[in-house]
Amino acid sequence: MNDFPLVDRAPAPRWYGRLRVRTDDLSPADWLVPRGSHTAALGSVAGVAAPGFAAYARILHPARLDERPVRWSTVATALGTRVTPVTRWHEVVGTDRDGAHRTGLELPGVWDESPDEGPTPPDVARALLPVLSRHTATPRECWFGLWSGYGRWDWERCPTFLTPGRDEILLAGRLADAVSPVTLDEFTELPDLWWPADRAWCLGGDVDLASTYVGGSPELIADLLAAADLEAHPVAQGDPVG
């Protein structure tokens, strides 16, 4: 006997913010995981942000202090740890992975809230938009993937495409509208995957990660690493994610 009632989920919307839910043709996503690809393994950078790009960057989701963003490097300096391109949050705060978001680890005056795990946080996404826009010829024609496992809407009747470990709903819209799902409510998840029609780059996140990954040209990655309002590190497509 199941003692737990089913979650009451809203019907899948036709529009996710200003992004249109595609149910007819999922072929725009076919290129994300090429057949026979051994570089798009689950748990790797390429498995999150698609294989085959010349360069990749990891964008760290910030911690918080009084709702203000705090860099991982700031926390690491205060705790005497360090941040490398593949460091995970629990290594910064000196605990095991399961305890990374446990209360009581906070450091007064430095941070009081752990980084968000999941798709790109809206503030980070807004900082990414102008950089990504400069590196595609098709910012008005973009595709997005949303994990069907987010529990607020009932996606069971929507077709999905596969990425390593996830079933994704396909969305279409302008790059400028990538953050528009927050208009549904402030806790709405942004898409996990973003890519323009010209495939100049691919952005990927995941429900279990405190980072966003971007694959693209060396020029794009250099721009991301130089962005003052992003904490970014260069990574390789085979690196582990965190």
C-alpha positions in Angstrom: 0.0 0.0 0.0 1.3 3.5 -0.9 0.9 5.8 2.1 2.2 8.8 0.1 -0.3 10.7 -2.1 0.7 11.6 -5.6 2.0 15.1 -6.1 -0.6 17.3 -7.6 1.2 18.6 -10.7 -0.1 21.2 -13.1 -0.7 20.2 -16.8 2.4 20.7 -19.0 2.2 24.3 -20.4 2.5 25.1 -24.1 4.7 28.0 -23.2 7.4 27.9 -20.5 7.8 31.6 -19.9 8.3 32.9 -23.4 9.8 29.7 -24.6 7.6 27.5 -26.7 7.3 23.8 -25.8 8.1 21.7 -28.9 6.2 18.4 -29.2 6.4 17.8 -33.0 10.0 17.6 -34.1 12.9 17.0 -31.6 15.6 16.7 -34.3 17.3 20.0 -33.4 18.6 18.1 -30.3 20.0 15.1 -32.3 23.5 16.5 -32.5 24.0 16.9 -28.7 25.0 13.2 -28.1 26.4 11.8 -31.4 26.0 8.1 -31.9 29.0 6.2 -30.8 30.3 9.2 -28.8 32.6 8.1 -26.0 33.3 11.7 -24.8 29.8 12.5 -23.6 29.9 10.2 -20.6 27.7 10.7 -17.6 29.5 12.8 -15.1 31.8 14.5 -17.6 31.8 18.1 -18.9 30.9 16.8 -22.4 28.1 14.8 -20.9 26.6 18.1 -19.6 27.5 20.6 -22.3 27.8 18.4 -25.4 31.1 17.0 -26.9 33.3 18.3 -29.6 33.9 21.9 -28.8 37.3 23.5 -29.0 37.2 24.8 -25.4 35.0 24.6 -22.3 34.4 26.7 -19.2 32.9 26.0 -15.8 30.7 28.7 -14.2 30.4 28.4 -10.5 27.1 29.1 -8.9 27.8 31.6 -6.1 27.3 31.1 -2.4 25.3 33.9 -0.6 25.7 36.3 2.3 22.5 38.2 3.2 21.2 37.4 -0.3 24.3 38.8 -2.0 26.5 36.6 -4.2 29.8 35.3 -2.7 32.5 33.7 -4.8 33.8 30.3 -4.0 37.3 31.7 -3.9 36.3 34.1 -1.1 35.0 31.2 1.0 38.1 29.2 0.2 40.4 32.0 1.3 38.5 32.4 4.6 38.7 28.6 5.3 42.3 28.0 4.1 41.2 25.8 1.2 41.5 26.4 -2.6 39.5 26.3 -5.7 40.7 24.6 -8.8 38.8 24.1 -12.1 37.4 20.8 -10.8 37.0 21.6 -7.1 33.5 20.7 -5.7 31.7 22.8 -3.1 32.1 20.2 -0.3 35.9 20.4 -0.8 35.8 24.1 -0.4 34.0 23.9 2.9 35.9 20.9 4.1 33.2 18.2 4.4 32.0 15.1 2.6 29.8 15.4 -0.4 26.6 14.5 1.5 27.2 17.1 4.1 28.0 20.0 1.7 24.6 21.7 2.3 24.3 20.8 6.0 23.4 23.7 8.3 26.1 24.8 10.7 28.9 25.1 8.2 28.2 28.7 7.4 30.9 31.3 8.3 29.5 34.5 9.8 30.5 37.5 7.7 31.6 35.3 4.8 28.7 33.1 3.6 25.4 32.0 5.0 23.9 30.0 2.1 25.4 27.3 -0.1 25.5 27.6 -3.9 22.3 26.6 -5.7 22.3 23.1 -7.1 20.4 22.7 -10.4 20.1 24.7 -13.6 21.8 28.0 -14.0 20.6 30.5 -11.3 18.8 33.5 -12.9 21.4 36.0 -11.8 24.1 33.9 -13.3 22.1 33.4 -16.4 21.5 37.1 -16.8 25.3 37.7 -16.6 25.9 35.0 -19.2 23.4 36.3 -21.8 25.4 39.2 -23.3 28.6 37.1 -23.5 26.8 34.2 -25.2 24.9 36.6 -27.5 28.2 38.0 -28.9 29.3 34.5 -30.0 26.4 33.4 -32.1 24.9 34.6 -35.4 21.5 33.2 -34.3 20.6 34.7 -30.9 16.9 35.0 -32.0 16.7 31.3 -32.8 17.8 29.1 -30.0 16.9 25.7 -28.5 16.6 24.7 -24.9 16.3 21.5 -22.9 14.4 21.1 -19.7 14.7 18.0 -17.6 11.3 16.3 -17.5 11.9 15.3 -13.8 11.2 18.7 -12.4 8.1 18.0 -10.4 6.0 21.1 -10.8 4.4 20.2 -14.2 3.2 16.9 -15.6 5.4 16.3 -18.7 4.5 12.6 -19.1 2.7 13.2 -22.4 5.4 15.3 -23.9 8.1 13.7 -26.1 11.6 13.9 -24.8 15.2 13.7 -26.1 17.9 11.9 -24.3 21.1 13.2 -22.8 23.5 11.2 -20.5 21.3 10.4 -17.5 18.4 12.7 -18.4 15.2 13.0 -20.4 14.7 16.5 -21.7 11.7 18.5 -23.0 12.6 20.6 -26.1 11.9 24.3 -25.9 12.4 27.0 -28.6 12.8 30.8 -28.4 15.2 33.7 -28.3 18.4 33.7 -26.2 17.1 36.8 -24.6 14.1 34.8 -23.2 16.2 32.1 -21.5 15.4 33.6 -18.1 11.7 34.2 -18.9 10.5 31.1 -17.1 10.9 32.9 -13.8 7.8 34.9 -14.7 5.8 31.8 -13.9 7.0 32.0 -10.3 10.4 32.8 -8.7 11.2 29.2 -8.0 10.7 27.9 -11.6 13.8 26.1 -12.9 15.5 27.5 -16.0 16.3 25.1 -18.8 19.2 22.8 -18.2 20.5 23.1 -21.8 20.8 26.1 -24.1 22.2 26.2 -27.7 21.7 28.5 -30.7 20.6 27.3 -34.1 24.1 27.8 -35.5 25.5 25.5 -32.7 28.2 28.0 -31.9 28.1 26.9 -28.3 26.2 24.8 -25.8 25.4 25.6 -22.2 24.6 22.8 -19.8 23.6 22.4 -16.2 22.0 19.6 -14.1 19.7 19.2 -11.1 22.7 17.7 -9.1 25.3 20.3 -9.9 26.4 23.6 -8.4 28.0 24.7 -11.7 27.1 25.5 -15.2 29.2 24.4 -18.2 29.7 26.0 -21.5 31.4 24.6 -24.6 32.3 26.8 -27.5 35.1 28.6 -29.3 38.3 29.6 -27.5 37.2 33.3 -28.0 33.9 32.6 -26.2 35.6 30.8 -23.3 38.2 33.6 -23.0 35.3 36.1 -22.7 33.6 34.0 -20.0 36.8 33.8 -18.0 37.3 37.5 -18.2 33.7 38.5 -17.2 33.9 40.4 -14.0 30.5 39.2 -12.7 31.1 35.5 -13.3 33.4 33.1 -11.4 34.7 30.9 -14.2 37.4 28.3 -14.8 38.7 26.6 -18.0 37.9 22.8 -18.1 38.4 20.0 -20.5 35.5 18.0 -22.0 36.5 14.8 -20.1 36.8 16.5 -16.7 34.5 15.5 -13.9 31.6 17.8 -13.0 30.6 19.2 -9.7 
